[in-house]
Amino acid sequence: MKIAFIGLGVMGSHMAGHLASAGHDLKVFNRTSAKAKDWSIEHRGQVCTSPQDACADVDAAFCCVGDDPDVEDVLLGKNGAFESLKSGSIVVDHTTTSAHLARNIHAQYREKDIGFIDAPVSGGEAGAVNGTLTVMCGGDEDDFLRIEPILKAYTKHVQLLGSSGSGQLAKMVNQVCIAGVIQGLAEALILGQKSGLSMEAVIEVISNGAAQSWQMDNRAETMLRGEFEFGFAVNWMRKDLRICMEQAGLLNVNLPITSLVDQFYEDIQRAGGGQWDTSSLIQRQTALSSS
């Protein structure tokens, strides 16, 4: 297929690379043009000067940028994808955004006979590198069935969860689950350390029981070593949790633990750890336990 990929950051660069390796003809756009040029040298894609340029005469366009305003800009704004996408094409947005934005874009694209799937991902940078992401999709079933085989280039599980916006709502559920688990793990590790236990041994045994989680399997050891210069940044997690709490407010749903963990992440930001991995919650816990 002729594919446009907009956004070659930590996640998008790898996803686009998998699409290129699968044999698709890619045109790419990134706001920092140097990243696009470096990507094109490795993967032989065509570098474009705008989303509009990238999306001209393609069968599908993929997007992975930062926040709602970024998505609006590249998909609906001046020199954006909407100005050049042809009838019958389809757009897949991997950005984590509000469900409201996804539904708005879907409605506008439908008027031009363009499919739109909101498709936030889970699995982090490692999942993008290894092609093992999980993708939560919202949109029309016929559009999903058309694009599902393409998504398999960098995923281990892809699922349509309902109409437009459903993928974003599922991602909110995902992030709420993660926030509580990381804080619980941070507290548990500090408790074990203060008790004089060999935490490597403790993690080995409890990870074979009911306490096991992805966070324990992939982050416990680095948390114990105080290593956070990788993974999913605190700044992005706070953006995601803001979206979760805004949606909860619309539904009159109380998220007390999520709200509390969001405040803890704000403390990490104030300490200069905005770019640290989300597992850096243990740094805050360590400081509290030492005071």
ZIJOWO-V750124 format. One line per field, one symbol per residue. ss: DSSP state (~ for helix, > for strand, _ for the rest). psi: psi as a letter, one per 30 degrees, with the letter a starting at -180 (. if undefined). A space follows every 50 residues. Layout:
BEGIN
ss->???
psi->???
END
This chain:
BEGIN
ss->_>>>>>_____~~~~~~~~~~___>>>>>___~~~~~~~~~~~__>>___ ~~~~~____>>>>____~~~~~~~~~____~~~______>>>>_____~~ ~~~~~~~~~~____>>>>>>>>_~~~~~~~__>>>>>>__~~~~~~~~~~ ~___>>>>>>_____~~~~~~~~~~~~~~~~~~~~~~~~~~~~~____~~ ~~~~~~_______~~~~~~~~~~~~_______>~~~~~~~~~~~~~~~~~ ~____~~~~~~~~~~~~~~~______>~~~~~~~~~~~~~_
psi->ljkkkjjhaeeeeeeeeeeeffgljkklkkejfeeeeeeeeefglkklfl eeeegkhlelkkkjbdleeeeeefffakglefffklkflkkjjfkjalee eeeeeeeeeefghklkkkillkfaeeeeefhhlkkjkkakeeeeeefeee fffglfkkkkfalkfeeeeeeeeeeeeeeeeeeeeeeeeeeeeffgljfe eeeeeffgaffkleeeeffeeeeefhkghlajkeeeeeeeeeeeeeeeef ghkkieeeeeeeeeeeeeefgggffllfffffeeeeeeff.
END
